Amino acid sequence: MSNLPAPILEYCQTLNFEQYSPAYLLTDKDGCLIDAGGSLTAYGVTNLQQGKPIAEQIFFLEGLLPLEGSNLLLPCIR
Amino acid sequence: MIQKKICMVGAFATGKTSLVARFVRSIYSDVYQTTVGVKIDKKLVNLDSQEVSLILWDLYGEDELQKVRMSYLRGASGYFLVVDGTRRSTFETALALQAKVEQTIGAVPFILVLNKLDLQADWELEEGRSPR
């Protein structure tokens, strides 16, 4: 990837951001929110409060955390 | 507040989405719309004068081409296994799914729902008789 010319890398990055709207949530081991960012509004997520359990703020996360080191792929959620 | 994740599991077109729509929004439609992925709803219920928030995961129905992704069931406190009484094969699918779910998330409580009572004349399942 790194041997790609800068304009192509930039194009790929822009495409990714436009198509996938990446966002992130960082929680502690108890599932409380530490940090968040990215395109959260694309998913209707607003007014997050740090220090509060994330499952109380984004209800579909109930039961999913902690991830215990493994990846979890959940495609096509509405 | 107590919050619990509950999943709807079963073969395709057994009525999982309709059951959730009826329970959450008190509506029913005859129009069949297949579920893609998972649709999540929230419903508050009162249990022993305590408010409980049910997080309902309506999973797409399993068929020959598409197996249910077990990662959707992670963290579930229970699940409904939905069977279409007019299609015997959906009972077999439910049994297979139940074994798979138990293998993945352990022995969490589940309820077998025999759906489509209004079409009982067309049922392929008979009372007191094993469908196998």
Backbone of each chain as ProteinMPNN parsed JSONL, in Angstrom:
{"seq_chain_A": "MSNLPAPILEYCQTLNFEQYSPAYLLTDKDGCLIDAGGSLTAYGVTNLQQGKPIAEQIFFLEGLLPLEGSNLLLPCIR", "coords_chain_A": {"N_chain_A": [[0.825, -1.209, 0.0], [1.926, 1.245, 0.829], [3.647, 1.821, -1.234], [2.186, 2.995, -3.155], [1.403, 5.765, -5.283], [1.004, 9.078, -3.947], [-1.383, 10.564, -4.802], [-3.111, 8.476, -5.5], [-3.333, 7.027, -3.156], [-4.592, 8.97, -1.63], [-6.974, 9.19, -3.028], [-8.086, 6.642, -2.554], [-8.406, 6.736, 0.191], [-10.257, 8.829, 0.478], [-12.431, 7.713, -0.865], [-12.997, 5.564, 0.826], [-13.802, 6.918, 3.176], [-16.035, 8.25, 2.231], [-17.713, 6.163, 1.429], [-17.922, 4.374, 3.585], [-18.182, 5.692, 6.025], [-16.554, 5.722, 8.547], [-16.348, 5.304, 12.112], [-15.605, 5.638, 15.609], [-15.612, 4.185, 18.926], [-14.352, 4.382, 22.114], [-13.972, 2.457, 24.912], [-13.822, 1.743, 28.47], [-12.844, -1.109, 30.533], [-15.192, -1.648, 31.833], [-17.115, -0.942, 30.114], [-17.663, 1.743, 29.908], [-17.797, 4.936, 28.342], [-14.888, 6.337, 26.955], [-13.767, 7.775, 24.876], [-14.714, 9.104, 21.668], [-15.361, 9.287, 18.123], [-15.135, 10.313, 14.615], [-17.447, 9.526, 11.943], [-19.936, 9.623, 13.477], [-22.456, 10.814, 13.486], [-23.56, 9.992, 11.125], [-24.711, 7.642, 11.757], [-26.703, 8.327, 13.38], [-25.917, 8.867, 15.916], [-25.566, 10.9, 18.616], [-24.753, 13.387, 21.131], [-23.174, 11.957, 23.044], [-22.032, 10.824, 26.223], [-19.163, 11.044, 28.08], [-17.743, 8.634, 30.314], [-20.101, 7.43, 31.005], [-21.956, 4.317, 30.825], [-21.687, 2.74, 27.68], [-23.595, 1.095, 26.551], [-25.93, 2.055, 27.553], [-26.23, 4.318, 26.179], [-26.007, 3.794, 23.46], [-28.108, 1.659, 22.483], [-28.047, -0.814, 21.112], [-25.655, -1.962, 21.659], [-25.803, -3.421, 23.91], [-24.779, -6.134, 25.811], [-22.724, -6.779, 24.078], [-20.216, -5.959, 24.791], [-17.505, -6.522, 27.163], [-15.166, -6.914, 24.393], [-13.232, -8.773, 24.711], [-10.759, -9.144, 23.457], [-11.232, -10.269, 20.956], [-12.257, -9.869, 17.49], [-15.33, -8.499, 16.27], [-17.706, -8.887, 13.913], [-20.408, -7.266, 12.598], [-22.43, -7.034, 10.221], [-24.736, -5.062, 8.204], [-26.724, -3.744, 9.961], [-29.725, -2.412, 11.147]], "CA_chain_A": [[0.0, 0.0, 0.0], [2.735, 2.452, 0.974], [4.355, 2.148, -2.472], [1.26, 3.651, -4.089], [1.605, 7.211, -5.354], [0.183, 9.849, -3.007], [-2.749, 10.879, -5.269], [-3.943, 7.26, -5.477], [-3.606, 6.778, -1.734], [-5.564, 9.971, -1.192], [-8.246, 8.813, -3.654], [-8.601, 5.465, -1.838], [-8.819, 7.182, 1.522], [-11.496, 9.608, 0.32], [-13.464, 6.746, -1.236], [-13.332, 4.834, 2.044], [-14.548, 7.789, 4.089], [-17.343, 8.552, 1.643], [-18.563, 4.977, 1.314], [-18.079, 3.575, 4.797], [-18.419, 6.532, 7.202], [-15.984, 5.099, 9.758], [-16.477, 5.996, 13.393], [-15.07, 4.781, 16.67], [-15.969, 4.394, 20.329], [-13.348, 3.778, 22.99], [-14.57, 2.26, 26.24], [-12.956, 1.052, 29.434], [-13.207, -2.527, 30.695], [-16.568, -1.727, 32.33], [-18.025, -0.51, 29.054], [-17.963, 3.179, 29.989], [-17.19, 5.646, 27.216], [-13.699, 7.163, 27.216], [-13.577, 8.697, 23.751], [-15.492, 8.743, 20.471], [-15.079, 10.202, 17.023], [-15.469, 9.855, 13.274], [-18.757, 9.904, 11.381], [-20.994, 9.065, 14.338], [-23.781, 11.367, 13.147], [-24.092, 9.204, 10.005], [-25.448, 6.528, 12.359], [-27.691, 8.897, 14.292], [-25.375, 8.895, 17.275], [-25.19, 12.251, 19.053], [-24.831, 13.643, 22.58], [-22.566, 10.91, 23.875], [-21.447, 11.344, 27.458], [-18.008, 10.28, 28.561], [-17.854, 8.098, 31.671], [-21.35, 6.672, 31.164], [-21.934, 3.052, 30.076], [-22.022, 2.96, 26.276], [-24.817, 0.341, 26.22], [-27.083, 2.882, 27.938], [-26.308, 5.432, 25.234], [-26.259, 3.181, 22.146], [-28.713, 0.474, 23.103], [-27.775, -2.106, 20.464], [-24.388, -2.505, 22.149], [-26.09, -4.226, 25.088], [-24.302, -7.518, 25.785], [-21.629, -7.022, 23.134], [-18.914, -5.582, 25.369], [-16.249, -6.256, 26.456], [-14.897, -7.792, 23.261], [-12.285, -9.799, 25.181], [-9.636, -9.346, 22.535], [-11.595, -10.78, 19.628], [-13.001, -8.969, 16.61], [-16.746, -8.837, 16.13], [-18.209, -8.297, 12.674], [-21.872, -7.243, 12.592], [-22.835, -6.276, 9.031], [-26.152, -4.814, 7.869], [-27.574, -3.482, 11.129], [-30.633, -1.274, 10.984]], "C_chain_A": [[0.859, 1.259, 0.0], [3.491, 2.809, -0.303], [3.42, 2.735, -3.541], [1.547, 5.148, -4.114], [0.6, 7.956, -4.477], [-1.219, 10.17, -3.526], [-3.674, 9.671, -5.221], [-4.301, 6.91, -4.032], [-4.701, 7.717, -1.222], [-6.951, 9.639, -1.737], [-8.885, 7.655, -2.885], [-9.142, 5.863, -0.466], [-10.16, 7.939, 1.458], [-12.675, 8.682, 0.024], [-13.955, 5.99, -0.003], [-14.193, 5.673, 2.979], [-15.941, 8.069, 3.559], [-18.266, 7.346, 1.694], [-18.856, 4.307, 2.65], [-18.338, 4.377, 6.069], [-17.843, 5.915, 8.482], [-16.148, 5.97, 11.001], [-15.899, 5.085, 14.465], [-15.607, 5.183, 18.036], [-14.895, 3.707, 21.145], [-13.953, 3.675, 24.384], [-13.547, 1.628, 27.181], [-13.474, -0.376, 29.631], [-14.637, -2.701, 31.231], [-17.593, -1.266, 31.3], [-18.419, 0.954, 29.132], [-17.165, 3.927, 28.915], [-16.007, 6.519, 27.657], [-13.563, 8.21, 26.115], [-14.425, 8.205, 22.57], [-15.163, 9.714, 19.353], [-15.436, 9.588, 15.678], [-16.878, 10.26, 12.891], [-19.925, 9.353, 12.194], [-22.386, 9.578, 13.966], [-24.409, 10.618, 11.97], [-24.927, 8.03, 10.515], [-26.488, 7.026, 13.369], [-27.213, 8.973, 15.73], [-24.915, 10.316, 17.616], [-25.25, 12.303, 20.581], [-24.28, 12.51, 23.452], [-21.931, 11.541, 25.108], [-20.315, 10.446, 27.935], [-18.237, 9.835, 30.004], [-19.118, 7.304, 31.912], [-21.293, 5.378, 30.366], [-22.425, 3.255, 28.636], [-23.312, 2.223, 25.894], [-26.08, 1.096, 26.626], [-27.295, 4.015, 26.932], [-26.576, 4.947, 23.809], [-26.78, 1.773, 22.455], [-28.356, -0.85, 22.43], [-26.443, -2.712, 20.899], [-24.573, -3.362, 23.41], [-25.604, -5.671, 24.896], [-23.085, -7.762, 24.916], [-20.247, -6.765, 23.733], [-18.724, -6.252, 26.731], [-15.981, -7.284, 25.355], [-13.925, -8.921, 23.61], [-11.259, -10.155, 24.114], [-10.005, -9.804, 21.146], [-12.313, -9.702, 18.801], [-14.45, -9.418, 16.535], [-17.271, -8.116, 14.901], [-19.728, -8.407, 12.654], [-22.349, -6.427, 11.389], [-24.345, -6.062, 8.953], [-27.052, -4.685, 9.09], [-28.451, -2.267, 10.85], [-31.323, -1.016, 12.315]], "O_chain_A": [[0.576, 2.216, -0.72], [3.931, 3.947, -0.464], [3.824, 2.942, -4.686], [1.894, 5.734, -3.088], [-0.529, 7.499, -4.294], [-2.177, 10.061, -2.761], [-4.865, 9.802, -4.942], [-5.438, 6.543, -3.735], [-5.603, 7.313, -0.488], [-7.96, 9.774, -1.045], [-10.082, 7.681, -2.598], [-10.191, 5.39, -0.029], [-11.06, 7.716, 2.268], [-13.763, 8.838, 0.579], [-15.155, 5.8, 0.191], [-15.196, 5.194, 3.509], [-16.909, 8.123, 4.318], [-19.458, 7.481, 1.968], [-19.929, 3.73, 2.828], [-18.682, 3.794, 7.097], [-18.597, 5.618, 9.409], [-16.093, 7.198, 10.939], [-15.728, 3.887, 14.24], [-15.994, 6.327, 18.275], [-14.565, 2.551, 20.881], [-14.389, 4.671, 24.962], [-12.546, 1.057, 26.747], [-14.427, -0.794, 28.973], [-15.223, -3.775, 31.098], [-18.79, -1.208, 31.583], [-19.391, 1.372, 28.503], [-16.016, 3.592, 28.625], [-16.108, 7.317, 28.589], [-13.282, 9.378, 26.383], [-14.797, 7.033, 22.501], [-14.735, 10.839, 19.608], [-15.971, 8.482, 15.61], [-17.437, 11.211, 13.437], [-20.805, 8.688, 11.646], [-23.376, 8.862, 14.113], [-25.631, 10.602, 11.821], [-25.756, 7.489, 9.782], [-27.073, 6.239, 14.113], [-28.015, 9.126, 16.652], [-24.003, 10.858, 16.991], [-25.737, 11.377, 21.229], [-24.869, 12.162, 24.475], [-21.371, 12.636, 25.051], [-20.496, 9.249, 28.16], [-18.837, 10.551, 30.806], [-19.217, 6.581, 32.903], [-20.641, 5.337, 29.322], [-23.464, 3.875, 28.414], [-24.041, 2.674, 25.011], [-27.166, 0.822, 26.115], [-28.378, 4.593, 26.84], [-27.282, 5.604, 23.045], [-26.01, 0.834, 22.658], [-28.356, -1.895, 23.081], [-26.136, -3.85, 20.546], [-23.617, -3.954, 23.911], [-25.979, -6.337, 23.931], [-22.47, -8.825, 24.995], [-19.24, -7.284, 23.249], [-19.718, -6.529, 27.403], [-16.513, -8.393, 25.392], [-13.819, -9.905, 22.879], [-10.94, -11.325, 23.904], [-9.178, -9.738, 20.237], [-12.891, -8.76, 19.343], [-14.751, -10.597, 16.72], [-17.283, -6.887, 14.849], [-20.275, -9.509, 12.69], [-22.643, -5.24, 11.532], [-25.123, -6.795, 9.564], [-28.024, -5.426, 9.236], [-27.976, -1.233, 10.38], [-32.138, -0.099, 12.42]]}, "seq_chain_B": "MIQKKICMVGAFATGKTSLVARFVRSIYSDVYQTTVGVKIDKKLVNLDSQEVSLILWDLYGEDELQKVRMSYLRGASGYFLVVDGTRRSTFETALALQAKVEQTIGAVPFILVLNKLDLQADWELEEGRSPR", "coords_chain_B": {"N_chain_B": [[-31.559, 1.056, 35.011], [-32.804, -2.125, 34.049], [-31.525, -3.869, 31.279], [-32.015, -5.926, 28.52], [-30.896, -8.146, 26.001], [-32.608, -9.647, 23.389], [-33.081, -12.162, 20.977], [-34.497, -12.861, 17.738], [-34.897, -15.81, 16.103], [-34.75, -18.07, 13.346], [-36.016, -19.916, 10.468], [-36.314, -18.535, 7.105], [-39.014, -16.28, 6.43], [-40.769, -17.004, 8.544], [-42.103, -15.366, 10.166], [-40.865, -13.698, 11.998], [-40.184, -10.929, 11.9], [-42.727, -9.807, 11.719], [-43.809, -10.537, 14.189], [-42.234, -9.025, 15.929], [-42.878, -6.443, 15.031], [-45.557, -6.351, 15.683], [-45.445, -6.597, 18.46], [-43.83, -4.413, 19.261], [-44.759, -2.123, 17.849], [-47.45, -2.501, 17.575], [-48.573, -3.202, 15.099], [-49.563, -4.871, 12.043], [-48.709, -6.315, 8.965], [-49.629, -7.695, 5.838], [-47.887, -7.742, 3.806], [-44.993, -9.173, 2.606], [-41.717, -8.65, 3.538], [-38.464, -9.313, 3.076], [-35.954, -9.772, 5.58], [-32.896, -8.092, 5.746], [-29.769, -8.716, 6.968], [-29.788, -7.482, 10.196], [-32.404, -6.191, 12.224], [-32.884, -3.852, 14.676], [-34.793, -3.268, 17.552], [-36.306, -1.434, 20.272], [-37.975, -1.979, 23.312], [-39.89, -0.986, 26.036], [-40.847, -2.598, 28.972], [-42.989, -3.399, 31.742], [-42.087, -5.135, 34.559], [-42.944, -6.824, 37.319], [-43.441, -4.342, 38.579], [-41.148, -3.024, 37.833], [-39.185, -1.301, 35.495], [-38.163, -2.648, 32.45], [-35.869, -2.769, 29.834], [-36.142, -4.015, 26.68], [-34.052, -5.178, 24.211], [-34.484, -5.863, 21.051], [-33.419, -8.101, 18.684], [-33.916, -8.679, 15.479], [-33.229, -11.134, 13.458], [-32.11, -11.964, 10.099], [-33.747, -14.505, 8.196], [-32.803, -17.941, 8.12], [-31.7, -19.753, 5.267], [-31.081, -22.095, 2.534], [-29.027, -20.883, 1.18], [-28.02, -18.895, 2.771], [-26.581, -18.75, 5.83], [-27.267, -18.19, 9.302], [-25.512, -15.644, 10.917], [-23.613, -16.204, 13.663], [-22.428, -14.347, 15.318], [-24.162, -12.256, 15.711], [-25.672, -13.015, 17.833], [-24.287, -12.696, 20.124], [-24.036, -11.97, 23.559], [-26.731, -12.188, 24.088], [-29.607, -12.454, 26.173], [-31.608, -14.181, 25.941], [-33.657, -16.007, 23.565], [-36.009, -16.209, 20.822], [-37.216, -18.952, 19.083], [-38.443, -19.235, 16.026], [-41.035, -20.871, 14.337], [-42.668, -21.799, 11.347], [-45.797, -23.006, 11.17], [-46.94, -24.018, 8.861], [-44.945, -24.987, 7.328], [-43.066, -27.667, 7.504], [-40.316, -27.993, 7.332], [-39.238, -25.748, 8.528], [-39.273, -26.266, 11.184], [-37.318, -28.189, 11.485], [-35.144, -26.631, 10.754], [-35.171, -24.813, 12.862], [-34.501, -26.465, 15.024], [-31.895, -27.166, 14.328], [-30.717, -24.649, 14.341], [-31.006, -23.977, 17.016], [-29.268, -25.74, 18.285], [-26.866, -24.82, 17.242], [-26.78, -22.203, 18.191], [-26.68, -22.65, 20.944], [-24.239, -23.886, 21.12], [-22.618, -21.763, 20.503], [-23.214, -19.484, 22.209], [-23.832, -20.624, 24.598], [-26.007, -22.164, 27.106], [-28.506, -20.397, 27.052], [-31.755, -19.11, 27.979], [-34.565, -20.041, 25.916], [-37.451, -19.704, 23.781], [-39.679, -21.674, 22.001], [-41.515, -20.76, 19.278], [-44.495, -21.421, 17.766], [-45.68, -20.408, 14.927], [-48.193, -18.658, 12.93], [-50.883, -19.366, 13.482], [-53.323, -18.685, 12.472], [-53.415, -19.955, 10.091], [-53.926, -22.591, 10.522], [-55.265, -24.702, 9.321], [-53.653, -25.339, 7.233], [-51.42, -26.392, 8.339], [-48.392, -28.239, 8.672], [-47.591, -29.529, 10.793], [-48.464, -31.71, 13.342], [-50.447, -31.993, 16.278], [-49.069, -33.575, 19.104], [-47.524, -35.279, 17.656], [-44.395, -36.245, 16.481], [-42.48, -34.16, 14.382], [-40.434, -35.239, 12.935]], "CA_chain_B": [[-32.603, 0.245, 34.397], [-32.351, -3.414, 33.518], [-31.584, -3.92, 29.822], [-31.735, -7.298, 28.083], [-30.906, -8.391, 24.551], [-33.385, -10.828, 23.007], [-32.966, -12.352, 19.524], [-35.495, -13.637, 17.013], [-34.131, -16.728, 15.27], [-35.582, -19.05, 12.658], [-35.891, -19.985, 9.014], [-36.854, -17.349, 6.442], [-40.473, -16.143, 6.287], [-41.549, -17.671, 9.595], [-42.901, -14.337, 10.834], [-40.093, -13.047, 13.068], [-40.324, -9.472, 11.795], [-44.125, -9.468, 12.029], [-43.999, -10.671, 15.637], [-41.601, -7.86, 16.563], [-43.672, -5.261, 14.66], [-46.793, -6.424, 16.47], [-45.114, -6.386, 19.873], [-43.248, -3.086, 19.51], [-45.533, -1.013, 17.273], [-48.858, -2.917, 17.492], [-49.042, -3.199, 13.712], [-49.334, -6.095, 11.281], [-48.899, -6.136, 7.533], [-49.589, -8.932, 5.049], [-46.836, -7.62, 2.796], [-43.762, -9.813, 3.066], [-40.455, -7.991, 3.194], [-37.411, -10.125, 3.666], [-35.011, -9.011, 6.414], [-31.486, -8.156, 5.36], [-28.957, -8.457, 8.156], [-30.534, -7.502, 11.446], [-33.113, -4.96, 12.55], [-32.914, -3.802, 16.143], [-35.83, -2.43, 18.152], [-36.265, -1.345, 21.73], [-39.319, -1.938, 23.894], [-39.899, -0.937, 27.502], [-41.946, -3.354, 29.576], [-42.995, -3.391, 33.203], [-42.011, -6.481, 35.109], [-42.979, -6.694, 38.783], [-43.353, -2.889, 38.801], [-39.817, -2.525, 37.482], [-39.074, -1.087, 34.057], [-37.107, -3.43, 31.796], [-35.7, -2.395, 28.433], [-35.837, -5.179, 25.846], [-33.401, -4.848, 22.96], [-34.92, -6.99, 20.205], [-32.631, -8.29, 17.462], [-34.658, -9.478, 14.495], [-32.208, -11.605, 12.509], [-32.592, -12.5, 8.826], [-34.064, -15.921, 8.269], [-31.825, -18.843, 7.503], [-32.12, -20.629, 4.168], [-29.993, -22.936, 2.024], [-27.94, -20.059, 0.661], [-27.531, -17.946, 3.748], [-26.628, -19.229, 7.208], [-27.312, -17.089, 10.265], [-24.211, -15.291, 11.493], [-23.766, -16.385, 15.104], [-21.921, -13.185, 16.07], [-25.298, -11.407, 16.048], [-26.299, -13.47, 19.08], [-23.403, -12.437, 21.263], [-24.594, -11.164, 24.64], [-28.189, -12.332, 24.209], [-30.082, -13.038, 27.43], [-32.566, -15.198, 25.561], [-34.044, -15.887, 22.158], [-37.205, -16.894, 20.345], [-37.008, -19.794, 17.897], [-39.753, -19.12, 15.375], [-41.352, -21.934, 13.373], [-43.886, -21.609, 10.552], [-46.546, -24.259, 11.249], [-47.332, -24.511, 7.54], [-43.76, -25.55, 6.653], [-42.392, -28.596, 8.421], [-38.865, -27.813, 7.258], [-38.804, -24.662, 9.417], [-39.058, -26.867, 12.504], [-35.982, -28.802, 11.412], [-34.183, -25.515, 10.759], [-35.15, -24.271, 14.225], [-33.739, -27.388, 15.876], [-30.484, -27.035, 13.964], [-30.255, -23.335, 14.807], [-30.926, -23.989, 18.482], [-28.019, -26.432, 18.637], [-25.766, -23.939, 16.862], [-26.778, -21.06, 19.113], [-26.219, -23.13, 22.252], [-22.804, -24.144, 20.981], [-21.92, -20.474, 20.394], [-23.348, -18.565, 23.361], [-24.161, -21.368, 25.807], [-27.413, -22.549, 27.322], [-29.36, -19.292, 27.497], [-33.161, -19.488, 27.803], [-35.21, -19.77, 24.627], [-38.853, -20.128, 23.655], [-40.052, -22.1, 20.652], [-42.786, -20.133, 18.897], [-45.131, -22.036, 16.608], [-46.38, -19.236, 14.396], [-49.213, -18.758, 11.875], [-52.044, -20.085, 14.015], [-54.477, -18.379, 11.622], [-53.376, -20.857, 8.924], [-53.821, -23.929, 11.111], [-55.775, -25.705, 8.371], [-52.553, -25.692, 6.319], [-50.231, -26.79, 9.107], [-47.742, -29.52, 8.382], [-47.199, -30.073, 12.092], [-49.666, -32.179, 14.022], [-50.342, -32.057, 17.735], [-48.757, -34.881, 19.688], [-46.779, -36.132, 16.729], [-43.079, -35.696, 16.176], [-42.381, -33.788, 12.974], [-39.34, -35.947, 12.255]], "C_chain_B": [[-32.026, -1.068, 33.866], [-32.546, -3.41, 32.0], [-31.202, -5.323, 29.367], [-31.835, -7.423, 26.568], [-31.628, -9.714, 24.273], [-33.338, -10.959, 21.48], [-34.144, -13.161, 18.977], [-34.735, -14.495, 16.001], [-35.08, -17.701, 14.58], [-35.319, -19.056, 11.168], [-36.496, -18.724, 8.398], [-38.392, -17.436, 6.402], [-41.285, -16.932, 7.327], [-42.397, -16.66, 10.378], [-42.179, -13.609, 11.961], [-40.312, -11.523, 13.076], [-41.739, -9.031, 12.155], [-44.395, -9.551, 13.53], [-43.417, -9.462, 16.37], [-42.429, -6.603, 16.284], [-44.949, -5.197, 15.493], [-46.518, -6.063, 17.927], [-44.668, -4.948, 20.146], [-44.17, -1.961, 19.048], [-47.021, -1.314, 17.129], [-49.396, -2.838, 16.067], [-48.779, -4.57, 13.081], [-49.573, -5.795, 9.812], [-48.767, -7.485, 6.833], [-48.447, -8.927, 4.045], [-45.537, -8.204, 3.339], [-42.541, -9.045, 2.582], [-39.347, -8.749, 3.891], [-36.433, -9.249, 4.462], [-33.594, -9.217, 5.911], [-30.671, -7.822, 6.605], [-29.79, -8.554, 9.417], [-31.193, -6.152, 11.675], [-33.298, -4.951, 14.066], [-33.974, -2.811, 16.629], [-35.684, -2.44, 19.667], [-37.69, -1.252, 22.259], [-39.204, -1.939, 25.416], [-41.096, -1.717, 28.016], [-41.849, -3.232, 31.092], [-43.045, -4.811, 33.716], [-41.917, -6.355, 36.626], [-42.722, -5.246, 39.196], [-41.943, -2.328, 38.611], [-39.742, -2.399, 35.957], [-37.886, -1.872, 33.484], [-37.062, -3.03, 30.321], [-35.297, -3.632, 27.632], [-35.221, -4.697, 24.531], [-33.619, -6.046, 22.034], [-34.134, -7.025, 18.899], [-33.392, -9.24, 16.544], [-33.679, -9.892, 13.387], [-32.837, -12.097, 11.211], [-32.802, -14.004, 8.959], [-33.054, -16.787, 7.538], [-32.463, -19.609, 6.344], [-30.895, -21.386, 3.659], [-28.781, -22.098, 1.62], [-27.286, -19.191, 1.724], [-27.696, -18.466, 5.181], [-26.626, -18.024, 8.163], [-25.942, -16.897, 10.901], [-24.337, -15.305, 13.021], [-23.268, -15.183, 15.924], [-23.052, -12.235, 16.459], [-25.877, -11.766, 17.426], [-25.465, -13.202, 20.326], [-24.11, -11.544, 22.305], [-26.097, -11.28, 24.813], [-28.548, -12.979, 25.551], [-31.089, -14.149, 27.165], [-32.918, -15.039, 24.095], [-35.332, -16.653, 21.875], [-36.841, -17.682, 19.098], [-38.349, -19.846, 17.193], [-39.907, -20.169, 14.268], [-42.647, -21.572, 12.649], [-44.616, -22.953, 10.509], [-46.91, -24.846, 9.893], [-46.142, -25.103, 6.763], [-42.952, -26.385, 7.647], [-40.876, -28.362, 8.464], [-38.358, -26.717, 8.204], [-38.598, -25.156, 10.849], [-37.671, -27.499, 12.566], [-34.901, -27.723, 11.469], [-34.044, -24.946, 12.168], [-34.334, -25.16, 15.151], [-32.242, -27.256, 15.611], [-29.913, -25.715, 14.473], [-30.09, -23.32, 16.325], [-29.623, -24.645, 18.944], [-26.816, -25.53, 18.368], [-25.642, -22.748, 17.827], [-26.215, -21.494, 20.464], [-24.715, -23.396, 22.249], [-22.018, -22.823, 21.017], [-22.007, -19.641, 21.657], [-23.73, -19.289, 24.65], [-25.658, -21.57, 25.967], [-28.222, -21.384, 27.881], [-30.821, -19.679, 27.223], [-33.692, -19.176, 26.398], [-36.646, -20.271, 24.658], [-39.106, -20.505, 22.205], [-41.435, -21.526, 20.337], [-43.318, -20.806, 17.638], [-46.085, -20.997, 16.025], [-47.395, -19.609, 13.305], [-50.392, -19.64, 12.289], [-53.275, -19.864, 13.143], [-54.528, -19.28, 10.387], [-53.336, -22.32, 9.368], [-54.309, -25.039, 10.173], [-54.672, -26.179, 7.429], [-51.306, -26.199, 7.049], [-49.706, -28.157, 8.659], [-47.255, -30.168, 9.671], [-48.468, -30.492, 12.816], [-49.417, -32.301, 15.51], [-50.032, -33.479, 18.192], [-47.973, -35.797, 18.783], [-45.449, -35.479, 16.386], [-43.0, -35.355, 14.701], [-41.28, -34.515, 12.232], [-39.849, -37.156, 11.49]], "O_chain_B": [[-30.925, -1.114, 33.317], [-33.593, -3.001, 31.499], [-30.172, -5.851, 29.787], [-32.742, -6.875, 25.941], [-31.3, -10.753, 24.845], [-33.534, -9.974, 20.769], [-34.705, -14.019, 19.658], [-34.018, -13.972, 15.148], [-36.09, -18.108, 15.155], [-34.496, -18.289, 10.668], [-37.123, -17.931, 9.101], [-38.972, -18.52, 6.346], [-42.355, -17.459, 7.021], [-43.283, -17.035, 11.146], [-42.822, -12.97, 12.793], [-40.585, -10.922, 14.115], [-41.929, -8.01, 12.815], [-45.129, -8.728, 14.078], [-44.022, -8.94, 17.307], [-42.657, -5.793, 17.183], [-45.363, -4.13, 15.944], [-47.273, -5.312, 18.544], [-45.076, -4.34, 21.136], [-44.35, -0.969, 19.753], [-47.775, -0.484, 16.621], [-50.545, -2.451, 15.855], [-47.905, -5.319, 13.517], [-50.528, -5.103, 9.458], [-47.917, -8.305, 7.181], [-48.081, -9.968, 3.501], [-45.043, -7.79, 4.388], [-42.357, -8.821, 1.386], [-39.291, -8.821, 5.119], [-36.126, -8.127, 4.062], [-33.148, -10.341, 5.682], [-30.861, -6.772, 7.218], [-30.421, -9.577, 9.68], [-30.624, -5.106, 11.363], [-33.797, -5.91, 14.656], [-34.035, -1.669, 16.172], [-35.043, -3.311, 20.255], [-38.515, -0.523, 21.708], [-38.516, -2.774, 26.004], [-42.221, -1.523, 27.555], [-40.777, -2.994, 31.648], [-43.927, -5.59, 33.356], [-40.93, -5.843, 37.154], [-41.887, -4.972, 40.059], [-41.598, -1.284, 39.165], [-40.185, -3.287, 35.228], [-36.76, -1.769, 33.972], [-38.093, -2.964, 29.652], [-34.244, -4.222, 27.873], [-35.823, -3.89, 23.822], [-33.016, -7.104, 22.214], [-34.185, -6.083, 18.108], [-33.494, -10.439, 16.804], [-33.351, -9.102, 12.502], [-33.965, -12.591, 11.214], [-32.122, -14.679, 9.733], [-32.526, -16.418, 6.489], [-33.609, -20.052, 6.427], [-29.82, -21.333, 4.257], [-27.643, -22.559, 1.71], [-26.127, -18.798, 1.586], [-28.814, -18.603, 5.677], [-26.052, -16.978, 7.859], [-25.305, -17.846, 11.357], [-25.08, -14.509, 13.595], [-23.643, -15.024, 17.086], [-22.922, -11.486, 17.428], [-26.488, -10.931, 18.092], [-25.904, -13.459, 21.447], [-24.695, -10.514, 21.971], [-26.683, -10.545, 25.607], [-27.891, -13.916, 26.003], [-31.388, -14.955, 28.046], [-32.529, -14.062, 23.455], [-35.693, -17.597, 22.577], [-36.232, -17.148, 18.171], [-39.297, -20.439, 17.709], [-39.048, -20.329, 13.401], [-43.601, -21.098, 13.265], [-44.139, -23.912, 9.904], [-47.164, -26.045, 9.787], [-46.316, -25.651, 5.675], [-42.252, -25.855, 8.509], [-40.244, -28.518, 9.508], [-37.204, -26.743, 8.631], [-37.855, -24.556, 11.626], [-36.951, -27.366, 13.556], [-33.882, -27.88, 12.142], [-32.94, -24.636, 12.615], [-33.562, -24.663, 15.972], [-31.431, -27.236, 16.537], [-28.787, -25.657, 14.968], [-29.151, -22.723, 16.851], [-28.965, -24.168, 19.869], [-25.873, -25.478, 19.157], [-24.543, -22.353, 18.217], [-25.385, -20.803, 21.055], [-24.02, -23.163, 23.238], [-20.889, -22.781, 21.504], [-20.99, -19.138, 22.136], [-23.93, -18.65, 25.683], [-26.458, -21.208, 25.104], [-28.582, -21.388, 29.057], [-31.091, -20.485, 26.333], [-33.314, -18.18, 25.782], [-37.005, -21.142, 25.45], [-38.785, -19.745, 21.291], [-42.402, -21.785, 21.054], [-42.684, -20.771, 16.583], [-47.16, -20.746, 16.571], [-47.43, -20.746, 12.834], [-50.829, -20.524, 11.553], [-54.158, -20.718, 13.069], [-55.556, -19.361, 9.716], [-52.783, -23.176, 8.676], [-53.825, -26.17, 10.228], [-54.742, -27.283, 6.889], [-50.261, -26.406, 6.432], [-50.458, -29.073, 8.325], [-46.598, -31.209, 9.653], [-49.43, -29.728, 12.896], [-48.325, -32.663, 15.948], [-50.64, -34.448, 17.736], [-47.776, -36.97, 19.102], [-45.395, -34.299, 16.041], [-43.402, -36.154, 13.855], [-41.199, -34.416, 11.008], [-39.063, -37.864, 10.861]]}, "name": "protein", "num_of_chains": 2, "seq": "MSNLPAPILEYCQTLNFEQYSPAYLLTDKDGCLIDAGGSLTAYGVTNLQQGKPIAEQIFFLEGLLPLEGSNLLLPCIRMIQKKICMVGAFATGKTSLVARFVRSIYSDVYQTTVGVKIDKKLVNLDSQEVSLILWDLYGEDELQKVRMSYLRGASGYFLVVDGTRRSTFETALALQAKVEQTIGAVPFILVLNKLDLQADWELEEGRSPR"}
